[in-house]
Amino acid sequence: MKNLFARFAKDESGATAIEYGLIAALIAVVCIAIWGSIGTSLNTKFSAVNTALK
């Protein structure tokens, strides 16, 4: 039983998976922020073109 707890304490594969998950979440947040700002500027440009065409 002691050996089982020792192996469990030394196992770092779960920590690695959590780190990869945190990195993926950070990348997703950055992408959403960038796409949001690009979408806003595109909306402004398209509104200007729409106004010019009227």
One Martini backbone bead per residue (centre of mass of N, CA, C, O) as a GRO file, in nm:
protein
   54
    1MET     BB    1   0.057   0.063  -0.020
    2LYS     BB    2   0.302   0.252  -0.002
    3ASN     BB    3   0.384   0.219  -0.301
    4LEU     BB    4   0.131   0.346  -0.425
    5PHE     BB    5   0.168   0.633  -0.301
    6ALA     BB    6   0.449   0.686  -0.420
    7ARG     BB    7   0.368   0.669  -0.719
    8PHE     BB    8   0.150   0.889  -0.706
    9ALA     BB    9   0.343   1.124  -0.612
   10LYS     BB   10   0.544   1.089  -0.876
   11ASP     BB   11   0.320   1.151  -1.065
   12GLU     BB   12   0.321   1.397  -1.357
   13SER     BB   13   0.097   1.373  -1.583
   14GLY     BB   14  -0.127   1.558  -1.471
   15ALA     BB   15   0.037   1.821  -1.466
   16THR     BB   16   0.088   1.832  -1.769
   17ALA     BB   17  -0.208   1.847  -1.858
   18ILE     BB   18  -0.270   2.110  -1.709
   19GLU     BB   19  -0.064   2.286  -1.854
   20TYR     BB   20  -0.179   2.247  -2.138
   21GLY     BB   21  -0.460   2.360  -2.068
   22LEU     BB   22  -0.363   2.646  -1.988
   23ILE     BB   23  -0.233   2.717  -2.256
   24ALA     BB   24  -0.488   2.682  -2.432
   25ALA     BB   25  -0.657   2.894  -2.280
   26LEU     BB   26  -0.471   3.136  -2.335
   27ILE     BB   27  -0.483   3.124  -2.642
   28ALA     BB   28  -0.790   3.159  -2.663
   29VAL     BB   29  -0.808   3.439  -2.530
   30VAL     BB   30  -0.625   3.586  -2.731
   31CYS     BB   31  -0.786   3.522  -2.987
   32ILE     BB   32  -1.052   3.655  -2.901
   33ALA     BB   33  -0.937   3.939  -2.863
   34ILE     BB   34  -0.832   3.979  -3.150
   35TRP     BB   35  -1.096   3.917  -3.305
   36GLY     BB   36  -1.259   4.142  -3.173
   37SER     BB   37  -1.090   4.383  -3.280
   38ILE     BB   38  -1.112   4.312  -3.578
   39GLY     BB   39  -1.421   4.317  -3.595
   40THR     BB   40  -1.454   4.614  -3.519
   41SER     BB   41  -1.286   4.736  -3.753
   42LEU     BB   42  -1.450   4.605  -3.982
   43ASN     BB   43  -1.721   4.733  -3.911
   44THR     BB   44  -1.628   5.022  -3.957
   45LYS     BB   45  -1.548   4.992  -4.254
   46PHE     BB   46  -1.824   4.889  -4.363
   47SER     BB   47  -1.981   5.140  -4.272
   48ALA     BB   48  -1.824   5.340  -4.448
   49VAL     BB   49  -1.890   5.208  -4.719
   50ASN     BB   50  -2.198   5.221  -4.692
   51THR     BB   51  -2.213   5.530  -4.673
   52ALA     BB   52  -2.068   5.589  -4.947
   53LEU     BB   53  -2.288   5.428  -5.128
   54LYS     BB   54  -2.551   5.610  -5.054
   0.00000   0.00000   0.00000
